[in-house]
Amino acid sequence: MAKNAPHGATAGDRWGLGRAIRQADAGPGDAPHGRSAVGCGRGSRRGPPGRWAVAGPRHGVPSFPRGNDQAMPPSPPDRIPLARIVSPRSVAVIGASDDVGKFGGRVIHYLIKHGYGGRLLPINPNRPAIRGLPAFPGIAAAPGPVDVAILAVPVGLLLREIEACAEAGVGACIVITGKLADAGAEGAAIEARAVAAARAAGMRLVGPNCLGIFNVTDGAMLSSSLALEVETVRAGGIGMVSQSGALMGTLVSLGHRHDAGFSRCVSVGNQADLELCDVLEFLIEDAATSVITLYVEGLKDPARFAPLLLRARAAGKPVLCVKAGRSEAGAQAARSHTASLAGSHAAFAALCRDAGAVLLDDPAAMVLAADALDRLPRLPRAGMGVAVVASSGGSTVTTTDMLADYGLRLGEMGAATRAELRRWMPESHVHLPLDTGSFNDGTSEDGLAACIGAFLRDDDIGSVIVPMTTQPAMAARAAMLPPLAREGGRPLLYVMMAGEVGDAARARLRAAEFPFYDHAAQALAVQRALEQEAQGRGRAVLPPPARPPGLALPAALPQGALTEAEAKRLVAAFGIPVTREALATTAGDAVAAAEAIGFPVAMKGVSRAVVHKSDLGLVKLNLADADAVRAAHAALLAAPVPLEGVLVQEMARGAAELILGARHEPGLGPFVLVGSGGIWVEVLRDVQLAPAPLRPEDARAMLRRLAIWPVLAGARGRPALDTEAAAEALVRLSWLAADLGERLVELDLNPILLRAAGEGCIAVDGRATLA
């Protein structure tokens, strides 16, 4: 083992989550407060030990065959495992101060305030002591070993301090300093030199441009965030990785208001070394973490992301994610903020759905939903209804009115539930939503408990939402709910709609460690996330897609913008049906082609520069004879764009129009799209996206999610269309996208005409761009 390998970590144990933690950290007192570096106090949440242990060479270090030692380059020093960075035995604060108005002052203050139990080493050349602790003029003078150094220094001093830490054998640096790669070329150059110096010494970096780590489980608050001003942060099962340090602190603060509990929260900033996927992988293994939240601006190693989401799902740990850059303005802001390229949000959403993760728009809703997944029973299965129960007709009706906005529905009570409700109210009021003001003797605790218990046993009701308005005995009624939820084994979402007068009820729920919400929209957003988590959990783990036989790329591929004919030849090589057609340069050639194909025909002007041919009059349909073909040819040549020729093709017909598309999303890989096609595709935006390649069942599921699906399936007595043919074409296109890889910029087949069941489909137009 290299001499710098910390605390028994081996090169083959990437995060020190195997022997290095189980043996080297087993002794009491090694980690802060006598806990292991992986975590403690939540042993009931622990998954199978070592299930996802990572073996093999470290990230970025090449492997070589045995028996050729002389040819092997020297290995860099072993790096400290991420578990030791999160739970360090010793912390140096470079730029430490007594002034809590400064970054370094707050770091020292919060470490002491929140009970850090390891060695704390202030570094300041101008002070002999800080906060009663001996201070050292530089990291070289501090007694080692130092697991983590926190750097809160001006950017001009950063490289000097990084190099000093590397020389002193520091395991890792948390770099709060910003204005590096996030601020332009000059800062990017400093950041690159800092990374090179750290890597040469085997030292890890968190950040820069970050706010560090909240290790709530072990009381190691390695951060300057003002979110730590609170007296305590409650330990719990929510792990977090955020590319924004300020947002991470804000979300922890929001969680504190709702008494949510956190395990480890890591701000990765610019991801110059350690990146989001590294921490995600750690949290999947972390025994203290039961649910994982991510704030993503851009992925440094996108190929790792989807497999890690699948691993988290297999480990029973839901992953909730907010991705910045849904709008063009948001995407530009994300690029500026952390020097990360924000990829297509639609592609990212499809990737998350495919892997069973929950994608949300609102970071606050993400934390509240994570808290529900951490502390409440989970939905038994996806697709169940909701019961809304309150003593106020107004709150039940308004909450119910909002269900559809969140993609939710009221439950349908079974016979046993109805029988229980009849004990407490007139038959006329036995329905959902339930207004307990209709009870025969007024709202009673016994009746309320009996009805909620019945709902939590009902086969169609997955959860109960209880919006509470101002009324007598609010605190007592709130205290009834936690035992009911635990006994019922399903989520019960309590909404205290009142303001300050509801604080006593909130306090009772805090004492019971039970979540609550301040308005119905919060509860419904959480319920939607619980539904999405159940969908992902219930999605079958299927074998890899099977490649249809006979698919092969043409030997020579064109580059740049392809004509319609070139795009069709490409997809036809993968078995996708296309129209019979011929390219004509003269009117005589066009007539001959039309006669060979058979009237009526369509004619189109061929131009690589035109996307929407119909907008420029470059499409002529239903040409019934030679004279019509000659006239169309003359009209096309008179168009206001230069043409490479005229395409004569069969006049294909179908009962519905679809669009099939494919593209390689930078950083995420190949994707395919299906949707309502024709000239209104951009207006309707009825599309579904999925990573390629697809299984047939994946393609069918995409079609069923379209708004146009009822029409395709035969709504209102119409004949069903050949959706199996559309699914097969989509599968074949997905393999073409996978084979083209990064060469594929984009490809559209629009429209694909779908015919009656058993009669197939056919692509009548297409375009593509190949790199």
N, C-alpha and C positions, 0 to 999 in steps of 0.2 A: 504494500500500500504506500502511496506517496506520502511524504512526511506531513503535507498540509491537509490530508483527509481528516475531517473533523469528527471526533467522537465515534469512531468506528464505522463511518459510512464507507461502503465499498463502491467501486466503479460500476458494478453491475446492478446496484440498487439505487435507482434513479432518484427517488425522493427519500431514501432512508426509511421507507415504510415497512421494510421486512426485518431482517435480523438486526440492522443498525438501530432501530427503535426498540424492538422487543427485547434486545439484550443490553445494548449500551445504555439505554435510557431506563432500564428496569428498576434501578436502584432509587430509593427514596431520596429526595433532595437534589437529584440531578437537574430536573427542570424546575421552573418557578413553582413555589408552593408545594413542592413534593409531587407534582403531577407528572405524568409522562408527556413527552413532547407532542404526541399525537392528540392527546385530549383525555378528559376524564369527566366523571360525573354524569355521563349520559350512556352508560354501558348498555342499557336496554335497547339503544338504537344501533348498536354495533352490528355490522354485517359480517359475512364470512371472512375470517382473517386471510389477507393475502389473495383474495379472489382475483383482483385485477393487478397484481404485482407486475411491474414492468421489468423485464429482464433484457440483457443485451447491452450494446454500447450506449454510452450517454449521447444525448442529443447533440448533434454537430461534431461528434468525434468518430472518425471512420474506423471500421473494423478491418482486420487483416487476417489472412490465413495463418494458422499455427505452423511452426517449423521454419519460419522465415524471419526470425527475430532481427537479423541484421538489416533487413529491408524496411523495418518498421520505423517511422519517425518518432521522435521523443513525444511522450504523452504529456499534455498539460496537467498541472496538479489537479487532484480530485476536488470537486466542488462540494460545498456544504449542501446538505439536503434541504429542501424547502421546509420540511418539518422543523428544522433547527432555526431557520430564519423566522418562522412564525412563532416559535417558542424558544427564544434565545436564552442561553445561560448568562450571557454578558452583553451589555449594550453600551456603546460609546456614542455620545451626542456631540458632534462636531459643530461648533457654533453655539454651545450651551450658554445660557444666560439666566440671571435671576429675574429678568424682565419678562413677564408673561405676555407683554405686547409684541415680543419678537418670536419668530418661529422656534428658535432653539430654546427659548425660555419656556414656551408652552410644552415642548416635547418633554423636558425634564419635569415640569410641573405635573403633566398628566401621567407620566410613568409612576411618580411617587403617589399621586392622588388615588390612582386606581390599583395600587398595591403590587407593583412589579416586585418580584422576589429575587431576581438575579442580581448580578454585579452591575452597578450603574456607574459609568465613567464619564463625567463631564470633560469636554475638551475646550479650553479657552486659554490662550497664551497670556491674557491680561488679568486673570483672577486666580488666587490660590485655592479658593473654595467657592462652590455654588450650591445653594440650597442645603448647606451643611455637609456637602460631600467634597472630598479632595478633588481639585481640578488639575488637569495636566495640560502642559503647553502645546502638545501635539499628540497625534495618535501613536507615534513611535515611543513616546514616554509612558504611555498607559500600560499597566500590567496586563499581559495576555493570558490565555487566548481571548480574543474578542470575536464573538459570533457575528454581531451586527453593529455597524456604525450608521447612525442617522445623520445625514448631511443637510444642514440648513444654512448654506453659504451662498454668497453672490456668485453669479455664473462665472465671473472672471477668476475666481479662486477654486472652482470646482475641479478642474483637471489636476491641479496640484494636490488637492486633498484626496482624490481618487487614487492617484499614484502613491501617495503616502500610505493609504490604507492597504493597497496591494502589497507594498514593500513590507508592511508590518504584519502581513498574514491574516488580515481581517477576513472573515468568512463571507460576508455580504454587506453591501451598502444599500440603504434606503435613501434615495436621492429626492428630497423635496424640491430642490432647485428646479426652476422652470426656465422658459425662454431658451430652449435648445432646439431640437428638431421641430418642435411645434412653432418656432418663431422665425424660421428661415434658414438659409444656407450656412451662415456663419455659426449659428447655434448647432445645426446638424453636424458640422465638422467637429465641434468640441465634443458633442455627444459620441460621435464615432470614435474619437481618440480615447474617450473615457471607457467605452466598451472594450476597445482593443487592449487597453492597459489592464482592465479587470480580467478579461479572458486569459491573458498571458499568465496571470497569477492564479487562475482558478477561482477568482472571486466573483460572486453573483451580484447583480444589480436589480433592485426594484425601483422602477421609474425610468428616467427622471420625470419631473413635472407630476409628482404624485403626492398624496397625503399619507402614505404609509399604511400601516396594518393595525387593525383593532383585533387583538386576540382576546376576546371576552372570556372564553373558557378558562384561560390561564392567567388572566389579569395582566397581560402584556400589551399595553396600549402604545404602540410604536408610531405615534402620530402627533401632529400639531393641530388637528381639527378641533374647532370650537364645539363640535358635537359632544366632546368629552367633558364639557363644563358641568354636566349633570353629576349628581352625587354617585350614582352607579348606573352601569349599563347591564341590563339583565342578561344572564347567560341563557342560551337556548339553542335551538337546532338550525337557525338560519345562517348559512354561509353566503358570502357575497364576494363577487369580483367586479370591480368597476374601473373603467378607463377614466372616469372623472372623480377626483378625490373629493371635491366640494359636494358633488351629488351623493357620493357614498356617505359622507357625514350627515347630509340632510336626510337621507333615507333612514339612517340609524336613529336620528333624532325623531323622525316621524314614528318609527317603530317604538321608540321609548314612550311616546305619548300614548300609544295603544298597548304598552306593556309587552311588546314582542321581544323575543329572546334571540340573541345572535351567538354564533360560535366563532368564526373567523371571518373578518372582512378585510379584503386586500385591494388597495388602490394601485393599479399597475401603470397608470400614466402613459408615457410614450412607448412602453414595452420594449425598451432598448435591449434588454437581455431577457429576464423572466417576463413571460407574456401571459395573456388571459388563459390560454389552453393549459399552460403549466399549472396555474392555480386551480383551474377547474378539475384537472386530473387529481391534484392533491385533495380537494374537497370531496371527490367521489370516494376516496379511501378514508377520509377523516371520520373517526368514530363519533366525534362531537357534532357532526353536521348531518341533518336529516333532510334538508331541502336547500337547493342552491339557487341563488339569484345572480343574474349577470346584467351589467350595463355595457353594451358593446357599441363601439364606434367603428372599429375596423379590426380584422383578424390578421395577425402576423403570419400564422401558419394555418390557413383555412382547411387544409386537408385533414388536420387532426380533429376538427371541431365536431363534425357529425359522428364519427366513431366514439368520441367521448360522450356525446349526448346519449348514444345507445348504451354505453357502459353505465352511465348514471341511471338510465331507465332499468337496466337489468339489475342494478344494485338496489332498486326500490327508492331512489332519491329523485324526486321531481326536480326538473330544471325549469326555472322561469326566467324569461329574457326580455329585455327592452333593447331594441336596436335603433340607434340614432340614424337619421338620414332618410326618413320616409318621404320627405318632400325634397325638391331640388335645393331649396334654401337650407334645409337641415343637413343635407348631404355635404353642401359646401362648408357649412359651419363645422361639421365633423372633421373634414379634411384639414381645416385650419387649426382646430383645437388640439389634435394629438398627432398630426402628420400622418394620419391613417386614411387610406382610401375607403370611403363608405361605398360598399357594393350595393347592388340592386336590392331594395327592401323586399320586393316580391319574391325574389329568388331565395333570400335569407329566410323569409317566412315559410316558403315551401320546404326548405331544408329542415327547419325546426319541426314542422308538422310531420314530415316523413320520419324523423327520429324520435317523435313523441315528446318534444319539449313544448312548453307553453310560451307563446309569444304575446306580449302585451304592448300597448301603446303608452301606458302611464306608469312611470316608475313608482309612484305612491301606491297604486293598485297592486303592483308586483310585490311590494313588501307586505301589504295587508293579506294578499293571497298566500304568500309564503308562510306568514304567521298562522293562517288557518290550516295550511297543510302540515305545519309543525305541531299544532296544539289540538286540532280537532280530528275526529275520525274522518276518513276519506269517503268519497262517494262510492257506493258499492259497484256501480257501473255507469257508463255514459248513457245519456238519453232519458234519464228519469226526470219526473216533474218536481215542482216546488210547491210547498204549502206555505201560504202567507197567513199569519195568525196575529191578531191584535184586538185590543178592546176599543179601538177607534175605527169607525167605518171609513173615515177619510183617509187614514194611513193605509188601511188594507187595500182600498181601491186604487189610490195613487201608486202604491208599490206594485200592485198587479198590473196596472197600465204600463209600467216600465219594463215588464218582463220581456216582451217581444223585442224591445230595443236592444236587449243584451242576448238575444238568441235563446231565450229560456221560455218555458211554458209552465202553466199550472198543472199540478198532478191530478190524476183521476182516482178518486177514493174507491177502495174496494169495499166489499160488503161488511167486513168486520169493522173497518174504520167508521163507516156510516152508522153501524149499530152502536158503537161507542158514543158517537156524537149525539145520537137520539136520546141518550140518557141525560143530556145536559141542556138541550135546547129543542124548540119546536122543529118539526119535520121541514117546515118551509125555510129554515135557516141552515139546514145540513148541506153545506156546499163550500167550495173554495172560491175566493178567499174567505177565511173564517173570522167573523166579528164576534168576539166573546161577550160583547155587550148584549148579545141576544140570548145569553144563558137564562134559563128559567128563573134563577134566583140572583141574577147579576153575576158579573165575573167573580169566580172563586178560584182559589189556588188549587183546590182538588180538581175542579173541572178543567182548568187550564192544563194542569199536569197530565190528566187523563187523555185529553185531546191531542196534546203534543206527543205523548207516548204512542198513541194510536197512529199518528202520522209517521213517526219514526219506525214503525213496524210495517207500514204499507208497502206492498211490492212496487208500486209505481211512484212513490214519493222518495226522492233521494235526500232532500234536505228541507229544513223548516226555517223560514225567515220571520223574525218577531220584531216588527217595528213598534217601539213604545213611545207614546206621547205623554205629555204631562198628566199625571193622575196620582191618586193616593197610593201609598205603599209601593212606589217604584223600586226601591232598593230591595224590598222583600221579594217582589216578583222576579227581579233580575237574579237574585240568589238561587231561585228554583231551577234555573236553566242548566247550569253546568252538570249537575247530577243526571238530569234527563238526557242530555246529549251523550254523556259517557255511557249511560245504560243503553240508550238507543243505538249507539254505534254508528251514527250518521251525523253530518254537519248540522249544527244549529247556529244560525247567524242572528245575533242580537243587535238591533239598531236603537241606540238611545237618541231619539230625535230632538229631545229637549236640550236646552243649553245648560247653563250652570246649575239649574235645579236638578239636573240629572246626574250631578257629580257623585252623589252618594251611591247611586246604582252602579256607576262606573267603578267606584272604589270596591264595591262588593265583588265585581267581576275580576278586578285586578287581584284581589285577595285569593280568589279561586283559580287564578292563572287561566282565565278564560277570555277569548278575544271579544271585542265589541267594535261597533262602527258608529259614526256620528250622523250619517245620513244614508238614505236608502241606496243612492247611487254607489256608495262604497261597497255595501253588502252585495249588490247585484254584480258589480265588477268582480268581486271575489268569487261569487257563485259561478260566473262564466269561466273564470280561471279553473275552478274546481272541476267543472264539466270538461274543459279541454285537457286537464290532467288525466281524468278518467278515460277520455278518448285515447290519449297516448298510451296509457297503461293497458288498455284493453286491445290495442292494436297487436295483432298476431305477429310474432317474430317469424318471418318467412325466409325461405332459402334465397340465395342470390338469384337475380334474374337469369333465365336460361336463354342463350342466344339462338334465334331462329336459324335454321340451316341456310347456307347459300348466300350469306351476306358478305360482300367484299367491296372495298372502295375501288373506284376506277384507277387504273395504273397512273394516269396523268390527270391531275386536278388543276383547273384554272385558278387564277388568283384575282382578288379584287371583287368588284361587283359583277355578278353573273346575270346573264340574260334569263328570261323566263325559260327558254328552251334548254339552256345549260343547267339551270336549277332542276328542271324536271328530269333531265337525263341522270342527274346525280341521285335523286330520290328513287327513280325507277330502278336503279341498280340495286336498291334495297327492297324491291318488291312492292313499292307503293304505286297503285294504278294512276296513270296519267293519260291525258287526252292524246289521241292520234293527231299529229300535226306536221307541218313542213314549213321551212323558211323560204320565202319568195322575195326576189329583188325586183322583178318586173310584173306588170299586170298579167302578161301571158303565163308566167310561172304561177301566179296566184290562182288563175282560173284552172290550170292543169292540176294543181294541188287540190283545189276544191272538188274537182270532178273525181279525183282518185279517192278522196276521203268520203265524199258523198254529201249532197246538199241536205239540209241547210248547214252552213258553216259559220264560224266566227273568225274575225280578223283583228289583229292587234299590231300596233306599231312597236318595234323593238328598239328600246333605248335603255342603256345601263343607268342613265341619270335620272330616270323617272320612277317614282315609287307608286303613285296613284295614277295609273294610265287613264282611267275613266274620267278623271277630272280635266284632262287635257284633250278629250275626244279621241283617244288612241284605242278605243275598243268599239268594234262594230259587230252587232249580233244578228242572228237569224237571216243571214244572206242566202236567198233561196235559189239564185241562178247566176250565170256567168256575168250578166250585165250588172247585177248588184255587187259582185266581187270586183269588177273593174271600177265601178263608181267608188266603192269603199277604198280601193287601193289609191285612187287619186286623192281622196279626202285625207287619208292618212299621211300621204307624202306632203300635203299642204299644212300639216301640223306645225306649231311654232317651235319644235325641237328637232334636231337632226336625228335621223333613224338609221339603224344598221340594216334594216329590212322590214319585211312584214311577215308575221306568223299567221298561217292559215291552219285552223284546227276544227275538229269536229264540234258541233253544237251540242255539247253534253247537257243533260237535264237531271235534276234531282228534286227531292222534296224538302230539303233543308240545306243550309250553308254553314259549314264549320271553317274555322281556321286552325291549322296545325303549324306550330312553329318550334324552332330550336335555336339555342344560342349557347355560347360558352361564357358563363359569367366570370369575369376576372376574379380569381381568388377562391371561387366556390365550385367551379367545374361546369359540366354540361347540364343543361336543363331543357325540358320540352314543355310546350304550351298547347292547350286545346281550348277552344271557345266558340262563341257565336261568331260566324264569319260574315263575309260580304263587305259592302262598302261602309257599314256602320260599326265595324269592329272597334275602332277607337272611341266611338261615342258610347256604345253599350258597355264595353269593358267587362263583358261576361266571359271571363277566362279563368283557367286553372293552370297552375305551374307545378312541376315536380322535377326532382333530380333525375338524370338519366344514368344508366338505362332503366327501363321499366319492366315489371312483370305484367302479364295480361290483366291480373286483378287490380293492379295499380292504375292501369289505363281505364278500366271500367269505372273505378271509383272516381277518377277525375271527371269522366263524363257525367256521372250521377250528381256531382256537385254543381254542375252548371245550372243557371237559372232556366235555360232552354230545355233541360232534361225532360220535363213532362211532355213537351212537344215531340222530342225524339222517341220517347217511350210510347206515344200513341194517345195523347190526351184528347178528351171529348170525342171519342169515337174515331179519331184519325188512325190510319194504319201505323203500326210501329215501324220505325226505320231501322236500317242495318247498323246498329250501334256496335255489333261485334266486328264488322268490317272497319269501322272508325277506330275501335280499340286496337285492332291489329296494325292498322296504318300508324297509329301513335307509337306502338311498341317498336315497329321497324324504324320509325324516325328517331326514336330514342337511341337505338343502337348506332345509327348514322352519326348522331351528335356525339356519342361516346367515342366512336372511332376517329372522327375528325379532331376531337380534342380542341386544343387552343387554335387550330387552324380555322375553326368555325367562329365567325363573328356573329352572324345571324342567318336564319333561313325561315321564310314564311311560305306556306302553301295556303293561299286564300283566293277563292274559296275552294274547299273540298265539298263536293256535292254528295250528299247522303241520300241514298235511294231506299226503297222499301226493303223490309227485312228479307235477307237472302239474296238481294240484288247488288250489294256492294256499295263502294264509294269510288270517287274519282277526283283527282286534283286537276283543276282547270286553269289555275294560274299559280305562279310562284316566283320568288326572287331569293337571292342569297348573296352573302358576302363572305369570302374566304380570305384569311390572312395569308 
